[in-house]
Amino acid sequence: MNEDHSQSPEYVPERETEEYQERYDLSLSRLSQILEEDTAAEPFQSYFRQMAAFALRLAGISRQIMDGSWRRLSLKELQEGNHALYADILPDHYEKSYANPAYAVSVFGEEMGRLLSFLYAELRSGISYAFECRPDYLTILNELLIQVYNHFEGGIPDPKSVRDIFYWYASDYCDVFLTERIEEQIYPMQSFAADVILCENLDDERYLYRFGEYITENELGTARYLKSLPWETLKKMADVYTEGYRVGFINTGKDLSKKSAVDIRYRLGFERVVKLAIENFEKMGLSPVIYRAASGVITKKGHRKVGFYGAIANKQYEYDHRQDEALFLDKRYMERKLDVLRHVYEGNERQAGQYAGPALIQTFGESPFSPEVKKEAIAYTEAQRRLSLQYDGKAGQITNQYIKGEERSFTIIAFPVPEIGEQFPEIFEEVIRINTLDAKLYETVQQKMIDALDQGSYVHVLGKGDNQTDLRIQLYRLENPEKETIFENCVADVNIPVGEIFTSPVLEGTEGVLHVSRVYLNELQYRDLKLTFQDGRITDYTCGNFENEEDNRKYVSDNVLHNHPSLPLGEFAIGTNTTAYVAGRKYRIEDKLPILIAEKTGPHFAVGDTCYSWAEDVKVYNPNGKEIVAKDNSVSILRREDVEKAYFQCHTDITIPYEELEEISVVTKEGKRTILLKNGRFALPGTEALNEPLERWNEDA
């Protein structure tokens, strides 16, 4: 299946880096001098020595890649080197790491501590540049470190002067980093990861260390487990993933033949499946773009990972630095980024139009993470929050102008990682089964529910026991029920596995409380999450993660509302995959299931944009031929007047598990009530098959 390329030359990206070589060599010489100097006052000199040593280590790694000597290292040596690169931010060492803003502030004082903690975090983005052999990018980071160090020689500078250095670093190099970030997302020939996947010997575990990401037993264990599986099983995994992508274009009436690039995003360890998927995509006329999740302040977006990545060495570190941009974000910088974004897309308009959309392989099984709130961490001011939201909105408009929402699609599938527990192989096998359930059966059963819902005026969702959910969701009024429908019958194309029906609810009249005891969203855990709605918009929110209510509200505001003062209810759905629900209960992994699977195990509600954002005018049909007409709400429809008011650039699904449900019912305008779920069981005639996995589970238990 894999060929040994151990004797082949290193595949270093062909980019214009010669102009940087002299500057790069000079920067390394200067960094070496810093190790021997005492020209800055303590404790700053010790800090700069450590930073210089780190930068020189990256230079050494880059040389090993360039001359191929890394291939002579044993697996153990590569593991030791990988651990050493990330040791300083690992939980056991983070308490006294300069990357920890709390520690840096305790050493250097409030203002300077935040600045120097940011600098260290930014220098750590150089790890990827070292492994991708980018002397140009390493030069930029080295010169940034040297420039800041020069300000400390002979005395402690004014913090404002250091902050100014960071501002002009971000502003001056925005066109460099942001330009390449966009281009690597649309041009297959720039895919470093695809080269590794296709050229390295995947039977040799050392290939994982070629990426430069942090590698743990999750990545190694996944790669080893996939190696043990029959080729037919791997092919099955790849086929359901790529076929979902292809069918997604068909079901939405989009022309895949116009596209040439597919955006593959995944977690390291799944290279065998990705390699087979690349072969499948190539048969569709698509070449892969596989780019690394951003780590530098100019291109990253909060703590979320978009692209390929390995283990997250310390989620608290990522959370602490999620708003580092606040050091220099102002209107001028925002406009600078937007100008670069617009210019790059204009210059690459044809290739941008070839972008087909993302194909994601998600993972789950790690211990849920609830962050510590640190007052020392850099955070947006209210004015900067508004600027950040304004940038997201305008950037989304620019992107959609060149990568049109009505012409692209996506698919998402998820698999567990070894950290999920000793039953990892059994759970993995069960997830493969869940991902390949009989879509035709679900299509038929779900249509029964849609037929009942299409007659309704609103849906009532009521929690059970301690669950305080009591929500009334207003439904779109059909004008032609013979040819139109409110809910989409989701049968495992873009959203794998099968098992949900969903709609964009009418906001006006949608009101009540959404409550869930525990949920895991975008790698963050929430306990007792509670959202209050009026006319379909969030009017109040809280959770139970922290003792301080202010911290609870800020946590929800930052990570669920994404700093918006409010968000509309963009989606209401009913998950029907009771097989997935039972698997979660059987293996006691309910709190570890990703939202992709969890949303199929009960009703779920998405706050933010609708499911059809940027593609509301594209006609979509259910398998029975009826057109889905409930795609807009009173916020998204504003795109026809002022597009900035229509979109929020976020869509967060929140699921209530079956056991926390008293009832889901649909009520007609005449007041007739039809019960869909009662006490966690499907009650509508024709949907009884969905209860069979639940009954079998009860018998076994």
C-alpha positions in Angstrom: 0.0 0.0 0.0 2.9 2.4 0.8 6.2 2.8 -0.9 9.5 3.5 0.9 10.8 6.9 0.0 13.6 6.9 2.6 16.2 7.4 -0.1 14.3 10.1 -2.0 15.3 13.8 -1.8 13.4 15.9 0.8 10.3 17.4 -0.6 10.8 21.0 0.4 8.2 23.5 -0.9 9.5 25.5 -3.8 9.0 29.1 -2.6 11.0 32.3 -3.0 13.2 32.1 0.1 16.6 33.0 -1.3 16.2 36.7 -0.6 15.9 35.8 3.1 18.9 33.5 3.3 21.4 36.3 4.2 19.0 37.8 6.7 18.4 34.4 8.1 22.1 33.6 8.6 22.6 37.0 10.2 19.7 36.5 12.6 21.1 33.1 13.7 24.5 34.7 14.4 22.9 37.4 16.5 20.8 34.9 18.4 24.0 32.9 19.3 25.5 36.1 20.7 22.5 36.7 23.0 23.2 33.4 24.7 26.6 34.8 25.9 25.6 38.4 26.6 24.6 40.2 29.8 23.4 43.5 28.3 19.8 43.3 29.5 18.8 43.4 33.2 17.6 40.4 35.0 15.2 38.7 34.9 14.8 39.8 31.3 18.3 38.5 30.2 17.4 35.0 31.3 14.1 35.2 29.3 15.9 36.3 26.1 18.5 33.6 26.5 15.7 31.0 26.7 14.0 32.5 23.7 17.2 32.6 21.6 17.9 29.0 22.5 14.5 28.0 21.3 14.9 29.8 18.0 18.3 28.2 17.5 16.8 24.8 18.2 14.2 25.4 15.4 17.1 26.3 13.1 18.8 23.0 13.9 15.6 21.1 13.1 15.2 22.9 9.8 18.8 21.8 8.9 18.0 18.2 9.8 15.0 18.3 7.5 16.9 20.0 4.6 19.9 17.6 4.6 17.8 14.5 5.3 19.7 13.6 8.5 16.4 13.3 10.5 15.8 10.0 8.7 18.8 8.5 10.5 17.1 9.2 13.9 15.4 6.3 15.7 11.7 6.4 16.7 12.8 6.9 20.3 15.1 9.9 19.3 12.3 11.5 17.3 9.9 11.1 20.3 12.4 12.6 22.7 13.0 15.5 20.3 9.3 16.0 19.9 8.7 16.1 23.6 11.5 18.5 24.2 9.9 21.0 21.7 6.7 21.1 23.6 7.8 20.3 27.1 7.7 24.0 28.3 3.9 24.3 27.7 2.9 20.8 28.8 0.6 20.9 31.9 3.4 19.6 34.3 5.7 22.5 33.3 3.2 25.2 32.3 2.9 26.7 35.8 6.4 28.2 35.5 6.5 28.7 31.7 6.9 32.1 30.2 4.2 31.0 27.8 1.8 31.1 30.8 0.7 34.8 31.1 0.1 34.3 34.9 3.7 33.3 35.4 5.1 35.9 33.1 3.2 38.6 34.9 4.5 37.4 38.2 8.0 37.6 36.9 7.9 40.8 34.7 4.9 42.7 36.0 1.5 43.1 34.4 2.2 45.0 31.2 5.6 43.6 30.3 4.6 40.1 31.4 1.7 40.0 29.0 3.9 41.3 26.2 6.7 38.8 26.7 4.3 35.9 27.1 2.8 36.9 23.8 6.2 37.0 22.2 7.0 33.5 23.4 3.7 32.2 22.1 4.4 33.8 18.7 7.9 32.3 18.5 6.4 28.9 19.1 4.6 29.3 15.7 8.0 28.8 14.2 7.9 25.1 14.9 5.8 24.5 11.8 8.1 26.8 9.7 11.1 24.7 10.8 9.5 21.4 9.7 8.3 23.0 6.5 11.8 24.4 5.9 10.8 28.0 5.7 13.9 30.2 6.4 11.9 33.2 5.3 9.3 32.8 8.1 11.9 31.9 10.6 13.8 35.0 9.7 10.8 37.2 10.4 10.3 35.6 13.9 14.1 35.8 14.7 14.2 39.4 13.7 11.1 40.1 15.9 12.9 38.6 18.9 16.1 40.5 18.2 14.2 43.8 17.8 12.5 43.4 21.1 15.8 42.3 22.8 17.5 45.4 21.5 14.9 47.5 23.3 16.0 45.9 26.6 19.7 46.4 26.2 20.9 49.0 28.6 17.6 49.4 30.5 13.9 48.4 30.8 11.9 50.0 28.0 8.5 51.6 28.1 5.9 48.8 27.5 4.3 51.0 24.9 7.4 50.9 22.7 7.4 47.0 22.9 3.7 47.0 22.0 4.4 49.2 19.0 6.9 46.7 17.8 4.2 44.0 17.8 1.8 46.3 16.1 4.1 47.0 13.2 5.2 43.3 13.0 1.6 42.3 12.5 0.8 45.2 10.1 4.0 44.9 8.0 3.9 41.1 7.7 0.1 40.8 7.4 0.4 40.6 3.6 3.1 37.8 3.9 1.4 35.5 6.4 -2.2 36.1 5.4 -1.5 35.9 1.6 0.1 32.5 1.9 -2.6 31.3 4.4 -5.2 31.9 1.7 -3.2 30.5 -1.1 -2.4 27.3 0.7 -6.1 26.8 1.2 -6.9 26.9 -2.5 -3.7 25.6 -4.3 -3.1 21.9 -4.1 0.5 22.2 -5.2 1.3 24.0 -1.9 0.2 21.1 0.3 3.1 20.1 2.5 0.9 17.5 4.4 -0.3 15.8 1.2 3.4 15.3 0.2 4.1 13.6 3.5 1.0 11.4 3.2 1.7 10.3 -0.4 5.5 10.1 -0.2 6.3 8.7 3.2 6.3 5.0 4.2 3.2 4.9 6.5 4.4 1.5 7.8 7.2 3.4 9.5 5.8 5.3 12.5 8.6 7.9 12.3 6.6 9.6 9.5 4.3 11.1 12.2 7.2 13.2 13.4 7.8 14.7 10.0 4.8 17.0 10.5 6.3 18.9 13.5 3.1 18.6 15.5 3.0 17.3 19.1 2.6 13.5 19.0 1.1 11.5 21.8 -0.3 8.0 22.2 -3.5 9.2 20.6 -1.8 9.8 17.2 0.6 6.8 17.5 -2.2 4.5 18.7 -4.5 5.6 16.0 -1.9 5.0 13.3 -1.0 1.6 14.8 -4.7 0.6 15.0 -5.4 1.6 11.4 -2.3 -0.4 10.3 -3.9 -3.5 12.0 -7.2 -3.1 10.1 -7.9 -5.0 6.9 -7.6 -2.9 3.7 -11.3 -3.5 3.1 -12.2 -1.8 6.4 -9.9 1.2 5.6 -11.5 1.4 2.2 -15.0 1.4 3.7 -14.0 4.2 6.0 -12.6 6.3 3.1 -15.5 5.5 0.8 -18.3 6.6 3.2 -16.3 9.8 3.8 -15.8 10.7 0.2 -19.1 9.5 -1.0 -20.9 11.7 1.5 -19.0 14.6 0.0 -20.0 13.7 -3.6 -23.6 13.1 -2.7 -23.7 16.4 -0.9 -23.2 18.2 -4.2 -25.9 16.1 -5.9 -28.5 16.6 -3.2 -28.0 20.4 -3.2 -27.9 20.6 -7.0 -24.3 21.9 -7.2 -22.0 21.0 -10.0 -18.9 19.2 -8.7 -17.3 19.1 -12.2 -16.6 22.8 -11.9 -14.3 22.2 -9.0 -10.7 21.0 -8.7 -9.6 21.3 -5.1 -11.0 19.6 -1.9 -10.0 20.9 1.5 -9.1 17.9 3.7 -9.0 18.6 7.4 -8.0 15.9 9.9 -6.2 14.9 13.0 -2.8 13.2 12.7 -2.9 9.4 12.8 -5.5 8.9 10.1 -3.1 9.1 7.2 -4.0 5.7 5.8 -7.6 6.7 5.4 -6.7 10.1 4.1 -4.5 8.5 1.5 -7.3 6.3 0.2 -9.6 9.3 0.3 -7.2 11.3 -1.8 -7.4 8.5 -4.4 -11.2 8.6 -4.3 -11.3 12.4 -4.6 -8.9 12.3 -7.6 -11.4 10.1 -9.4 -13.9 13.0 -8.9 -11.4 15.4 -10.4 -10.3 16.9 -7.1 -6.8 17.4 -5.8 -6.2 17.8 -2.0 -5.4 21.0 -0.2 -4.3 20.0 3.4 -3.0 22.9 5.4 -1.8 23.1 9.0 -4.0 24.7 11.7 -2.7 28.2 12.2 -0.7 29.0 15.2 0.6 32.6 14.5 -1.4 35.6 15.7 -2.0 37.0 12.3 -3.8 33.9 10.9 -5.2 31.9 13.8 -8.8 32.3 15.0 -9.1 31.9 18.8 -8.3 28.5 20.2 -10.0 26.5 17.5 -8.1 24.3 15.1 -8.9 24.6 11.4 -6.7 22.4 9.2 -4.6 19.4 10.1 -3.1 19.2 13.5 -1.6 16.7 16.0 -2.2 16.6 19.8 -3.0 19.8 21.6 -0.1 19.9 24.1 -2.0 22.1 26.6 -5.5 23.3 26.0 -5.1 25.9 28.7 -2.2 27.4 26.8 -4.3 27.6 23.7 -7.1 29.2 25.7 -4.8 31.7 27.4 -3.6 33.0 24.0 -6.8 32.9 22.1 -7.2 36.7 22.1 -3.5 37.8 21.7 -4.6 39.9 18.8 -6.0 42.3 21.3 -2.4 43.6 21.9 -2.7 45.6 18.6 -6.2 45.3 17.1 -7.5 48.6 16.0 -9.5 49.9 13.1 -6.4 50.6 11.0 -5.1 47.0 11.5 -8.5 45.5 10.7 -8.8 47.5 7.5 -5.2 46.4 6.6 -6.2 42.7 6.9 -9.3 43.2 4.9 -7.4 45.0 2.1 -4.9 42.0 2.0 -7.8 39.5 2.0 -9.5 41.3 -0.8 -6.3 41.8 -2.9 -5.3 38.1 -2.6 -8.7 36.8 -3.6 -8.8 39.3 -6.6 -5.4 38.0 -7.7 -6.5 34.4 -7.4 -10.1 34.6 -8.5 -10.0 31.7 -10.9 -8.4 29.3 -8.4 -10.7 30.4 -5.6 -13.6 29.5 -7.8 -12.2 25.9 -8.1 -12.4 25.4 -4.3 -15.1 22.7 -3.6 -15.3 23.0 0.2 -14.0 21.2 3.3 -14.0 17.4 4.0 -13.4 16.9 7.7 -12.4 13.9 9.8 -13.0 14.8 13.4 -11.9 12.9 16.5 -13.2 12.5 19.9 -12.5 10.6 23.1 -10.2 13.0 25.0 -11.0 14.1 28.5 -13.4 17.1 28.4 -11.7 20.4 29.1 -13.0 23.3 31.2 -10.5 26.2 31.2 -9.3 28.3 34.1 -10.1 32.0 33.6 -6.9 34.1 34.0 -7.1 37.8 34.5 -3.5 38.0 33.2 -4.4 36.7 29.8 -4.7 39.2 27.0 -8.3 39.9 26.3 -10.4 42.1 23.9 -11.8 45.4 25.1 -15.5 45.9 24.3 -14.4 48.1 21.4 -12.1 45.4 20.1 -14.8 42.8 20.4 -16.9 44.9 18.1 -14.0 45.3 15.7 -13.3 41.6 15.7 -17.0 40.9 14.9 -16.9 43.5 12.2 -13.8 41.9 10.6 -15.4 38.4 10.7 -18.5 39.7 8.9 -16.6 41.6 6.2 -14.1 38.8 5.7 -16.9 36.4 5.3 -18.5 38.6 2.6 -15.2 38.9 0.7 -14.6 35.1 0.9 -18.1 34.3 -0.2 -17.7 36.7 -3.2 -14.9 34.4 -4.6 -15.8 31.1 -2.9 -19.5 31.2 -3.4 -21.6 29.4 -0.8 -24.2 28.3 -3.4 -21.4 26.5 -5.3 -19.5 24.7 -2.5 -20.4 21.9 -0.1 -18.7 19.9 2.7 -18.8 16.6 4.6 -17.9 15.7 8.2 -17.2 12.3 9.8 -15.8 11.5 13.2 -13.8 8.6 14.8 -12.5 8.0 18.4 -8.9 8.2 19.6 -7.2 5.8 22.0 -7.6 8.1 25.0 -11.3 7.2 25.0 -10.4 4.1 27.1 -9.4 0.4 27.1 -12.4 -0.4 24.8 -11.0 1.8 22.1 -11.0 -1.0 19.4 -14.6 -2.0 20.2 -15.7 1.7 20.2 -13.9 2.3 16.9 -15.6 -0.7 15.3 -19.0 0.5 16.7 -18.4 4.0 15.2 -17.7 2.5 11.8 -21.0 0.7 12.1 -22.8 3.9 13.1 -21.3 5.8 10.2 -22.6 3.2 7.8 -26.1 2.6 9.0 -28.9 1.9 6.5 -29.8 5.4 5.3 -32.9 4.2 3.5 -34.5 3.0 6.8 -33.9 6.4 8.4 -35.1 8.2 5.4 -38.5 6.4 5.6 -38.9 6.8 9.4 -37.8 10.5 9.4 -40.3 11.3 6.6 -43.1 10.2 9.0 -41.9 12.8 11.5 -41.6 15.5 8.8 -45.1 14.8 7.5 -46.4 15.5 11.0 -44.2 18.5 11.5 -45.3 20.0 8.2 -48.8 20.3 9.6 -47.6 22.2 12.7 -47.6 25.8 13.8 -45.0 25.3 16.5 -43.0 22.6 18.3 -42.9 22.3 22.1 -39.8 20.8 23.8 -40.0 20.1 27.5 -37.2 18.8 29.7 -37.5 16.1 32.3 -36.5 16.0 36.0 -33.7 18.5 36.6 -33.6 19.6 33.0 -35.3 23.0 32.9 -35.8 23.1 29.1 -39.2 24.6 28.1 -39.1 25.9 24.5 -41.7 26.8 21.9 -40.2 26.8 18.4 -42.2 28.5 15.7 -42.4 26.8 12.3 -42.5 28.2 8.8 -46.0 28.3 7.3 -46.2 26.3 4.1 -48.1 27.8 1.1 -48.1 24.6 -1.0 -47.8 21.5 1.3 -48.1 19.2 -1.7 -44.8 20.4 -3.1 -43.1 22.1 -0.2 -41.7 21.0 3.2 -40.3 22.6 6.4 -37.7 20.1 7.5 -34.7 18.6 5.6 -34.5 14.8 5.7 -30.8 14.3 6.5 -29.6 10.9 5.3 -25.8 10.9 5.8 -24.3 12.9 3.0 -22.6 16.0 4.3 -23.3 15.2 7.9 -22.2 11.6 8.8 -23.7 9.6 10.5 -27.3 9.5 9.4 -30.1 10.5 11.8 -31.7 14.0 11.9 -34.3 16.2 10.5 -33.7 20.0 10.7 -35.2 23.4 9.8 -34.6 27.1 10.2 -37.2 28.1 12.7 -39.3 31.3 12.6 -37.7 33.6 15.2 -40.8 35.6 16.1 -42.7 33.7 18.7 -39.9 31.3 19.5 -39.3 31.6 23.2 -38.4 29.8 26.4 -35.4 28.2 28.1 -32.8 25.7 26.7 -31.0 23.8 29.4 -28.5 20.9 29.2 -26.7 19.4 32.2 -23.5 18.8 30.3 -22.3 19.4 26.8 -18.9 19.5 25.0 -18.7 22.3 22.3 -15.7 23.1 20.2 -13.4 21.2 22.6 -14.8 23.0 25.7 -17.0 21.5 28.3 -20.1 23.3 29.7 -22.0 22.3 32.8 -25.6 23.4 33.3 -25.6 25.5 30.2 -28.7 27.6 30.1 -29.9 30.0 27.3 -33.1 32.0 27.4 -34.8 33.0 24.1 -37.4 35.7 23.2 -38.5 36.1 19.6 -35.8 33.5 18.7 -32.9 35.6 20.1 -30.8 34.9 23.2 -31.7 37.3 26.0 -29.9 35.7 28.9 -27.3 33.0 29.4 -25.2 31.3 32.0 -23.5 28.0 32.9 -22.2 26.3 36.0 -18.5 25.9 35.2 -17.2 28.5 37.7 -18.1 29.7 41.2 -18.2 33.3 40.0 -21.3 34.1 37.9 -19.4 36.8 36.0 -16.9 34.1 34.8 -19.8 31.8 33.8 -21.4 34.6 31.7 -18.1 35.6 30.1 -17.3 31.9 29.3 -20.6 31.6 27.4 -20.3 35.0 25.8 -16.8 34.3 24.5 -17.3 30.7 23.3 -21.0 30.2 22.5 -22.1 33.7 21.5 -18.6 34.4 20.1 -18.7 37.9 21.6 -22.0 38.9 20.0 -24.4 40.6 22.4 -27.0 38.1 21.2 -27.5 35.3 18.6 -30.7 34.0 16.9 -31.8 30.4 16.9 -30.5 29.4 13.5 -31.6 25.7 13.6 -33.9 23.3 15.3 -33.5 19.6 14.7 -34.5 16.3 16.1 -31.8 13.6 16.2 -33.0 10.0 15.5 -29.8 7.9 15.7 -30.7 5.9 18.8 -28.0 3.4 17.8 -25.4 6.1 18.4 -27.1 7.1 21.7 -27.0 3.5 23.0 -23.3 3.3 22.0 -22.6 6.4 24.1 -24.4 4.9 27.1 -23.0 1.4 26.7 -19.4 2.6 26.6 -20.0 5.5 29.0 -18.7 8.1 26.6 -21.8 10.3 26.3 -19.8 13.3 27.4 -17.1 12.6 24.9 -19.2 12.2 21.8 -18.5 15.0 19.3 -21.4 17.3 18.4 -21.5 15.6 15.0 -22.7 12.4 16.6 -24.3 13.9 19.7 -26.6 16.1 17.7 -28.1 12.9 16.2 -29.0 11.6 19.8 -31.7 14.0 20.7 -33.2 17.4 19.7 -30.6 20.0 19.1 -30.6 23.8 18.7 -28.0 25.8 16.8 -27.3 29.4 17.7 -25.9 31.7 15.1 -26.3 31.4 11.3 -28.9 29.1 9.7 -27.9 25.7 8.2 -28.2 27.3 4.8 -26.1 30.5 5.3 -24.7 32.0 2.1 -26.8 29.5 0.1 -30.4 30.3 1.0 -31.5 30.8 -2.6 -30.2 27.5 -3.8 -33.1 25.1 -4.2 -32.9 22.0 -2.1 -35.2 19.0 -2.2 -35.9 16.0 0.1 -35.7 12.5 -1.3 -39.5 12.6 -1.8 -39.1 15.5 -4.2 -40.6 18.2 -2.0 -38.6 21.5 -1.9 -37.3 22.6 1.5 -38.5 26.2 1.8 -37.7 27.0 5.5 -34.2 28.2 4.9 -34.3 31.9 6.0 -35.3 33.8 9.1 -35.9 37.4 9.8 -32.2 38.0 10.4 -30.7 36.1 7.5 -33.2 37.7 5.1 -31.5 41.0 5.8 -28.8 39.9 3.3 -31.0 41.4 0.6 -30.7 44.8 2.2 -27.4 44.8 4.2 -25.4 41.6 4.2 -23.4 42.7 7.3 -26.6 42.4 9.4 -27.5 38.9 8.1 -24.6 36.7 9.2 -22.6 36.0 12.4 -19.9 33.6 11.1 -20.8 31.0 13.7 -23.2 28.0 14.1 -23.0 26.1 17.4 -25.2 23.0 18.0 -26.4 22.2 21.5 -28.1 18.8 22.1 -30.4 17.6 24.8 -30.0 13.8 25.4 -33.1 11.6 25.3 -33.0 10.8 29.0 -33.4 14.5 29.8 -36.6 14.8 27.7 -40.2 14.7 28.9 -41.8 15.5 25.6 -41.5 16.8 22.1 -44.8 17.6 20.4 -46.0 19.5 17.4 -49.1 21.7 17.7 -51.2 22.8 14.7 -52.8 26.3 14.4 -56.1 24.6 15.4 -54.5 23.5 18.7 -54.2 19.8 17.8 -51.1 18.3 19.6 -49.2 15.4 18.1 -46.6 13.8 20.4 -43.3 12.9 18.6 -41.3 11.8 21.7 -42.5 10.9 25.2 -40.2 10.1 28.1 -37.2 9.6 25.8 -39.1 7.3 23.4 -40.4 8.0 19.9 -44.2 8.0 20.1 -45.3 8.8 16.6 -46.8 5.8 14.7 -44.3 4.7 12.0 -41.2 5.6 14.1 -41.2 2.7 16.5 -38.1 1.2 14.8 -36.1 4.0 16.4 -36.9 2.6 19.8 -35.5 -0.9 19.1 -31.9 0.0 20.0 -33.1 1.6 23.2 -35.2 -1.4 24.2 -32.4 -3.8 23.5 -30.1 -1.7 25.6 -32.6 -1.8 28.5 -32.8 -5.5 28.3 -29.1 -6.0 28.2 -28.6 -3.5 31.1 
